[in-house]
Amino acid sequence: QMQLAESGGGSEQAGGSLRLSCVVSGSPYASDRSVCLGWFRQAPGNEREAVATFDGDGTIGYAPSVKGRFNISRDNIKHTLYLQMNSLKPEDTATYYCAAGLGCGNWFAPRAYRFLEIWGQGTQVNVSS
């Protein structure tokens, strides 16, 4: 069974950068073309929302709120998913989760997180103004 483990969260000032990592273990591996990997985030009082996705065929997607600032990448040899976060804003403060599923589908639809079953434990990102 696939397992996900995030790291790289922390505190940063607005305008700064952080990079999150998600190591994928178990089967199927990150290199499987049927596997979509992505990042969600959840701020206190808000529902979990998709931030960026990287499908097995190489298709990438971003939420409008992060497009142009965040960059998702996937290393199929190291079985690791990354999220480079630049030009951070206080509204980026949240717990960030790595997720996996069969095809990215409509992960950016409201409450799409309810249909995903494979999650990491989450890593906290705090951005101060």
C-alpha positions as CSV (number, residue, x, y, z in Angstrom):
1,Q,0.0,0.0,0.0
2,M,1.2,3.4,-0.9
3,Q,2.4,5.7,1.9
4,L,3.3,9.4,1.8
5,A,5.6,11.4,4.1
6,E,5.9,15.1,3.8
7,S,8.6,17.4,5.1
8,G,9.9,20.9,4.6
9,G,7.3,23.0,6.3
10,G,8.2,25.9,8.6
11,S,7.9,29.6,9.2
12,E,8.7,32.2,6.7
13,Q,8.1,35.9,6.1
14,A,6.0,37.2,3.3
15,G,7.9,37.2,0.1
16,G,10.1,34.3,1.1
17,S,10.3,30.7,-0.2
18,L,9.9,27.2,1.2
19,R,10.2,23.8,-0.5
20,L,8.0,20.9,0.6
21,S,8.9,17.3,-0.2
22,C,6.8,14.2,-0.2
23,V,8.4,10.8,-0.3
24,V,6.3,8.0,-1.8
25,S,6.8,4.4,-0.7
26,G,4.9,1.2,-1.2
27,S,3.1,0.2,-4.3
28,P,2.2,1.6,-6.8
29,Y,5.2,3.8,-6.9
30,A,5.4,7.4,-7.9
31,S,6.7,6.4,-11.3
32,D,3.4,4.6,-12.2
33,R,1.8,6.6,-15.0
34,S,-1.7,5.9,-13.5
35,V,-0.8,7.6,-10.3
36,C,-1.6,11.3,-9.7
37,L,0.3,13.0,-7.0
38,G,-0.6,16.4,-5.6
39,W,-0.6,18.9,-2.8
40,F,-3.6,20.1,-0.8
41,R,-3.7,22.6,2.0
42,Q,-6.1,23.3,4.8
43,A,-6.2,26.5,6.9
44,P,-8.1,26.7,10.2
45,G,-11.8,27.0,9.5
46,N,-11.4,26.2,5.8
47,E,-12.0,23.1,3.8
48,R,-9.1,21.2,2.3
49,E,-8.2,22.5,-1.2
50,A,-6.0,21.4,-4.0
51,V,-2.9,23.5,-4.6
52,A,-1.1,21.7,-7.3
53,T,-1.2,18.3,-9.1
54,F,1.2,16.3,-11.2
55,D,-0.5,13.5,-13.1
56,G,1.3,10.3,-14.2
57,D,1.3,11.5,-17.9
58,G,3.1,14.7,-16.9
59,T,0.1,17.0,-16.9
60,I,0.5,19.7,-14.2
61,G,-2.3,21.8,-12.6
62,Y,-2.3,24.7,-10.2
63,A,-4.9,26.5,-8.2
64,P,-5.4,30.1,-9.4
65,S,-4.3,31.4,-6.0
66,V,-0.8,29.9,-6.4
67,K,-0.2,29.9,-10.2
68,G,3.0,31.7,-11.0
69,R,4.3,31.5,-7.5
70,F,4.4,27.7,-6.7
71,N,6.0,25.0,-8.8
72,I,5.3,21.3,-8.5
73,S,7.8,18.7,-9.6
74,R,8.1,15.0,-9.5
75,D,11.2,12.8,-9.3
76,N,10.1,9.3,-10.4
77,I,13.6,7.9,-9.6
78,K,13.7,9.2,-6.0
79,H,9.9,8.6,-5.6
80,T,9.5,12.1,-4.4
81,L,7.1,14.9,-5.1
82,Y,8.1,18.6,-4.5
83,L,6.4,21.9,-4.1
84,Q,8.5,24.9,-4.4
85,M,6.7,27.9,-2.9
86,N,7.9,31.3,-3.8
87,S,6.6,34.8,-3.1
88,L,4.8,33.5,-0.1
89,K,1.8,35.4,1.3
90,P,0.2,35.2,4.8
91,E,-2.8,33.6,3.2
92,D,-0.6,30.6,2.2
93,T,-0.5,29.7,5.9
94,A,-2.0,26.2,6.3
95,T,-1.2,22.6,6.8
96,Y,0.0,21.1,3.5
97,Y,-0.8,17.5,2.6
98,C,0.5,15.3,0.0
99,A,-2.1,13.1,-1.7
100,A,-2.2,10.3,-4.2
101,G,-4.9,8.8,-6.4
102,L,-5.6,7.2,-9.8
103,G,-5.6,10.1,-12.2
104,C,-5.9,13.8,-11.1
105,G,-9.4,14.0,-12.5
106,N,-11.1,17.1,-11.0
107,W,-9.0,17.4,-7.8
108,F,-9.6,21.2,-8.0
109,A,-13.3,20.8,-7.6
110,P,-14.9,21.8,-4.3
111,R,-14.6,19.1,-1.6
112,A,-12.7,16.8,-4.0
113,Y,-10.5,15.8,-1.1
114,R,-13.4,13.7,0.2
115,F,-12.8,11.2,-2.6
116,L,-9.1,10.6,-1.9
117,E,-7.9,8.0,0.5
118,I,-4.1,8.2,0.4
119,W,-2.7,11.1,2.4
120,G,0.5,12.1,4.2
121,Q,0.5,13.3,7.8
122,G,0.7,17.0,6.8
123,T,3.4,19.7,7.3
124,Q,2.7,23.1,8.7
125,V,3.5,26.3,6.8
126,N,3.3,29.6,8.5
127,V,3.8,32.9,6.6
128,S,4.0,36.1,8.6
129,S,3.5,39.6,7.2
